[in-house]
Amino acid sequence: MATIVFMDHDEGAFNPNSLGVLAKAASLGGEVTAFVGGSGIDDAWAGGLGAYGASRVLVADDAALAGLPQPLVDALEPHAREADTVLFGAGVVSADVAAGLAARVGSGINCETTDFTLGEGGVVAVRPALGDTVMVESTFASSPAIILGRANAFASEPTGSGTAPVERVAVTVQEWSSAARMAGREQAETGGVDITEADVLVAFGRGIGGPENIPVVEQLAKALGGEVAATRAVVDAGWTSYSMQVGQTGKTVSPKLYVACGISGAIQHKVGMANAGVIVAINKDVNAPIFEFADLGVVGDVLTVMPKLTEALAGR
Ligand SMILES: Cc1cc2nc3c(=O)[nH]c(=O)nc-3n(C[C@H](O)[C@H](O)[C@H](O)COP(=O)(O)OP(=O)(O)OC[C@H]3O[C@@H](n4cnc5c(N)ncnc54)[C@H](O)[C@@H]3O)c2cc1C
């Protein structure tokens, strides 16, 4: 099976989601080709993708590939047409290129994919559906199969060793693809903390009573050496910023420890944090859904339990 993985990158670093998808593809066996498009690509840097399992790396280097997706679709298209599967990790450019490629070659696309495997008829993509209440396995009626992974669904650990051979490929950019130009780029305000990177998260929901109690959560997070996260209910209520939201319409996190304080455990929250190593829940309602998937549960008033926990940790 011929597999190509599109490698999204920015300022000299590969997107961890692309690396994760590459490593996953390599773990299934067979040849995996990484595709790197851009301007001024360094061969040694691209060849380093061998450490993530790439058997070879195609480099498309052209000034027209410096940022916008359509020229990247042009560069990728001839190689995608020869492949059985084209994989993308989550990312802004990746999503645009994946959609553009699917339209260009007339293939089906599976988005928000959280896993993929090899079946008898080719690749099988797994993704949540119906508000993340069910997992759906999809096969493809068209070729190549195009898959766009969900953010943080694939770990980006190096799996291979050594350097992959690099092959420079010709680039032909269509006239219409250069009709748009990049006017500028700005970084969104994130409040300085990236909750997807934290090893420990103390998350709060409506159960903490109000924004005036957020410092109690922050103190517990500090005592645990972690960061603070939140549910959509409290983000929608304006208690904290969207960059803190965990869940279906927020971020997917996988910390080693997730302490859920006054969180009911709705399915839309669960899908963003169920992969945490250890889940501790504090809730006054013994029937709260969060207790169904928490590893440890404390039934009690969160405003009593949190300070006691902080105090106990400070004493150690
Ligand atoms: C399409 C869609 C997308 C969504 N996306 C997301 C998402 O990305 N992330 C997300 O989080 N939600 C999302 N939601 C909302 C989700 O369905 C829930 O409404 C939300 O997660 C509930 O947040 P909560 O747990 O803070 O509040 P609640 O459901 O109100 O739960 C509060 C909990 O606190 C407990 N409690 C109350 N007082 C105390 C106390 N003193 N001590 C201890 N416990 C106490 C209660 O028993 C309760 O279990 C989405 C919904 C939809 C429809």
The ligand as an ORCA input file, in Angstrom:
! r2SCAN-3c Opt
* xyz 0 1
  C     -22.371     20.570     20.453
  C     -21.896     20.712     21.869
  C     -20.543     20.873     22.103
  C     -20.064     20.989     23.418
  N     -18.720     21.128     23.635
  C     -18.270     21.128     24.908
  C     -16.864     21.187     25.174
  O     -16.028     21.288     24.276
  N     -16.476     21.153     26.466
  C     -17.348     21.073     27.510
  O     -16.907     21.056     28.660
  N     -18.679     21.045     27.279
  C     -19.150     21.088     26.010
  N     -20.479     21.075     25.792
  C     -21.387     21.283     26.959
  C     -21.625     20.011     27.749
  O     -22.718     19.311     27.201
  C     -21.958     20.360     29.220
  O     -23.066     21.223     29.237
  C     -20.811     21.008     29.977
  O     -19.633     20.253     29.849
  C     -21.186     21.095     31.453
  O     -20.217     21.822     32.132
  P     -20.061     21.692     33.714
  O     -19.702     20.294     34.052
  O     -19.140     22.784     34.137
  O     -21.496     22.101     34.271
  P     -22.697     21.255     34.826
  O     -23.137     20.227     33.863
  O     -23.698     22.244     35.303
  O     -22.085     20.460     36.060
  C     -21.699     21.038     37.263
  C     -21.355     19.919     38.220
  O     -20.865     20.472     39.409
  C     -21.388     19.733     40.510
  N     -21.436     20.638     41.668
  C     -22.247     21.706     41.881
  N     -21.903     22.340     43.025
  C     -20.867     21.638     43.555
  C     -20.086     21.776     44.737
  N     -20.270     22.790     45.590
  N     -19.107     20.862     44.953
  C     -18.893     19.830     44.092
  N     -19.599     19.656     42.960
  C     -20.570     20.552     42.687
  C     -22.760     19.279     40.053
  O     -23.147     18.112     40.777
  C     -22.537     19.011     38.577
  O     -22.192     17.667     38.369
  C     -20.978     20.971     24.497
  C     -22.347     20.818     24.247
  C     -22.787     20.689     22.940
  C     -24.257     20.507     22.707
*
